[in-house]
């Protein structure tokens, strides 16, 4: 299925909240979940960054499940690789 939009992705995320999805080139990509060890490591990294960034008001810290709208013609939405 190609030619999908951000609205399509948002609807799928409501219908299937347990799945992590990305919109790439008009196609929905279902991402596989991370394992226990990588999830634990990712959580520790976010905690360390949060504790450094927050008191210094340096910006925002986003976990690996946060989606970002990329500045390209397809309006892709991707999550960071952790």
MIDOSE-1310 file (N, C-alpha, C; in nm, 2 decimals, decimal comma, always signed):
residues 82
xxxx	+0,08/-0,12/+0,00/+0,00/+0,00/+0,00/+0,09/+0,12/+0,00; +0,09/+0,20/-0,10/+0,17/+0,33/-0,10/+0,07/+0,45/-0,12; +0,13/+0,56/-0,10/+0,05/+0,69/-0,11/-0,03/+0,72/+0,02; +0,02/+0,66/+0,12/-0,05/+0,68/+0,25/+0,00/+0,81/+0,31
xxxx	-0,08/+0,87/+0,40/-0,05/+1,00/+0,46/-0,03/+1,00/+0,61; +0,01/+1,11/+0,66/+0,02/+1,12/+0,81/-0,11/+1,09/+0,88; -0,22/+1,13/+0,82/-0,35/+1,10/+0,88/-0,37/+0,95/+0,88; -0,33/+0,88/+0,77/-0,35/+0,73/+0,77/-0,26/+0,67/+0,89
xxxx	-0,14/+0,72/+0,90/-0,05/+0,67/+1,01/-0,12/+0,69/+1,15; -0,17/+0,81/+1,17/-0,23/+0,85/+1,30/-0,35/+0,76/+1,33; -0,43/+0,73/+1,22/-0,54/+0,64/+1,24/-0,50/+0,50/+1,28; -0,40/+0,45/+1,21/-0,35/+0,31/+1,24/-0,29/+0,31/+1,38
xxxx	-0,22/+0,42/+1,43/-0,16/+0,42/+1,56/-0,27/+0,41/+1,67; -0,39/+0,47/+1,64/-0,50/+0,47/+1,73/-0,56/+0,33/+1,73; -0,57/+0,27/+1,61/-0,63/+0,13/+1,60/-0,54/+0,02/+1,66; -0,41/+0,04/+1,65/-0,31/-0,06/+1,69/-0,20/+0,01/+1,78
xxxx	-0,24/+0,05/+1,90/-0,14/+0,12/+1,98/-0,02/+0,04/+2,03; -0,03/-0,09/+2,02/+0,08/-0,17/+2,06/+0,19/-0,19/+1,96; +0,17/-0,13/+1,84/+0,26/-0,14/+1,73/+0,33/-0,01/+1,71; +0,46/-0,02/+1,69/+0,54/+0,10/+1,65/+0,55/+0,11/+1,50
xxxx	+0,51/+0,22/+1,44/+0,50/+0,23/+1,30/+0,57/+0,36/+1,25; +0,62/+0,35/+1,13/+0,68/+0,47/+1,06/+0,61/+0,49/+0,92; +0,61/+0,61/+0,88/+0,56/+0,64/+0,75/+0,69/+0,68/+0,66; +0,71/+0,60/+0,56/+0,83/+0,62/+0,48/+0,79/+0,61/+0,33
xxxx	+0,81/+0,72/+0,26/+0,77/+0,72/+0,12/+0,63/+0,68/+0,09; +0,54/+0,72/+0,17/+0,40/+0,69/+0,15/+0,36/+0,55/+0,19; +0,45/+0,48/+0,26/+0,42/+0,34/+0,30/+0,44/+0,33/+0,45; +0,35/+0,25/+0,52/+0,36/+0,23/+0,66/+0,45/+0,11/+0,68
xxxx	+0,55/+0,13/+0,77/+0,65/+0,03/+0,81/+0,62/+0,00/+0,95; +0,59/-0,13/+0,98/+0,57/-0,18/+1,12/+0,71/-0,22/+1,17; +0,75/-0,16/+1,28/+0,88/-0,18/+1,34/+0,87/-0,30/+1,44; +0,98/-0,38/+1,44/+0,98/-0,49/+1,54/+1,02/-0,43/+1,67
xxxx	+0,97/-0,49/+1,78/+1,00/-0,44/+1,91/+1,14/-0,47/+1,95; +1,20/-0,38/+2,04/+1,33/-0,41/+2,08/+1,33/-0,51/+2,19; +1,44/-0,57/+2,21/+1,45/-0,67/+2,32/+1,47/-0,61/+2,46; +1,47/-0,69/+2,56/+1,47/-0,65/+2,70/+1,61/-0,57/+2,72
xxxx	+1,72/-0,63/+2,68/+1,85/-0,57/+2,71/+1,86/-0,43/+2,64; +1,82/-0,43/+2,51/+1,84/-0,30/+2,44/+1,74/-0,19/+2,50; +1,62/-0,24/+2,54/+1,53/-0,15/+2,61/+1,58/-0,09/+2,74; +1,65/-0,18/+2,81/+1,70/-0,13/+2,94/+1,82/-0,04/+2,92
xxxx	+1,90/-0,06/+2,82/+2,01/+0,03/+2,79/+1,96/+0,16/+2,74; +1,86/+0,16/+2,65/+1,80/+0,28/+2,60/+1,74/+0,36/+2,71; +1,67/+0,30/+2,81/+1,62/+0,37/+2,92/+1,72/+0,44/+3,00; +1,83/+0,37/+3,03/+1,94/+0,43/+3,10/+2,00/+0,55/+3,03
xxxx	+2,02/+0,54/+2,90/+2,07/+0,65/+2,82/+1,98/+0,77/+2,83; +1,85/+0,75/+2,82/+1,75/+0,86/+2,83/+1,76/+0,92/+2,97; +1,77/+0,84/+3,07/+1,77/+0,89/+3,21/+1,90/+0,98/+3,23; +2,01/+0,93/+3,18/+2,14/+1,01/+3,19/+2,12/+1,14/+3,12
xxxx	+2,07/+1,14/+2,99/+2,06/+1,26/+2,91/+1,96/+1,35/+2,98; +1,85/+1,30/+3,03/+1,74/+1,38/+3,10/+1,81/+1,46/+3,22; +1,88/+1,38/+3,30/+1,95/+1,44/+3,42/+2,05/+1,55/+3,38; +2,11/+1,54/+3,26/+2,20/+1,64/+3,22/+2,13/+1,76/+3,15
xxxx	+2,04/+1,73/+3,06/+1,98/+1,84/+2,98/+1,88/+1,92/+3,06; +1,79/+1,86/+3,14/+1,68/+1,92/+3,20/+1,72/+2,04/+3,30; +1,81/+2,02/+3,39/+1,85/+2,13/+3,48/+1,92/+2,24/+3,41; +1,98/+2,21/+3,30/+2,06/+2,32/+3,22/+1,97/+2,38/+3,12
xxxx	+1,85/+2,33/+3,10/+1,75/+2,39/+3,00/+1,82/+2,39/+2,86; +1,87/+2,28/+2,82/+1,94/+2,27/+2,70/+1,85/+2,22/+2,58; +1,73/+2,17/+2,61/+1,65/+2,13/+2,50/+1,56/+2,01/+2,56; +1,52/+1,93/+2,47/+1,43/+1,82/+2,50/+1,50/+1,68/+2,48
xxxx	+1,46/+1,58/+2,56/+1,51/+1,45/+2,55/+1,39/+1,36/+2,51; +1,40/+1,29/+2,40/+1,29/+1,21/+2,35/+1,33/+1,06/+2,35; +1,24/+0,97/+2,40/+1,27/+0,83/+2,40/+1,26/+0,78/+2,26; +1,30/+0,65/+2,24/+1,31/+0,59/+2,11/+1,18/+0,57/+2,04
xxxx	+1,07/+0,59/+2,11/+0,93/+0,57/+2,05/+0,88/+0,70/+2,00; +0,94/+0,81/+2,02/+0,89/+0,94/+1,97/+0,91/+0,95/+1,82; +0,81/+1,00/+1,75/+0,81/+1,01/+1,61/+0,85/+1,15/+1,56; +0,92/+1,16/+1,45/+0,96/+1,29/+1,40/+0,92/+1,30/+1,26
xxxx	+0,86/+1,42/+1,23/+0,82/+1,45/+1,09/+0,95/+1,50/+1,02; +0,99/+1,44/+0,91/+1,11/+1,48/+0,84/+1,08/+1,58/+0,74; +1,17/+1,67/+0,71/+1,15/+1,78/+0,62/+1,18/+1,73/+0,47; +1,09/+1,65/+0,42/+1,10/+1,60/+0,28/+0,97/+1,60/+0,22
xxxx	+0,96/+1,59/+0,08/+0,83/+1,60/+0,01/+0,73/+1,49/+0,06; +0,78/+1,38/+0,10/+0,69/+1,27/+0,14/+0,63/+1,28/+0,29; +0,68/+1,38/+0,36/+0,64/+1,40/+0,50/+0,66/+1,28/+0,58; +0,77/+1,21/+0,56/+0,80/+1,08/+0,63/+0,79/+1,11/+0,79
xxxx	+0,75/+1,01/+0,86/+0,75/+1,01/+1,01/+0,83/+0,89/+1,05; +0,94/+0,92/+1,12/+1,03/+0,81/+1,16/+1,06/+0,82/+1,31; +1,10/+0,71/+1,37/+1,15/+0,71/+1,51/+1,30/+0,69/+1,50; +1,37/+0,74/+1,60/+1,51/+0,73/+1,60/+1,55/+0,58/+1,63
xx	+1,66/+0,54/+1,57/+1,72/+0,41/+1,60/+1,79/+0,42/+1,73; +1,76/+0,33/+1,82/+1,83/+0,34/+1,95/+1,93/+0,22/+1,97
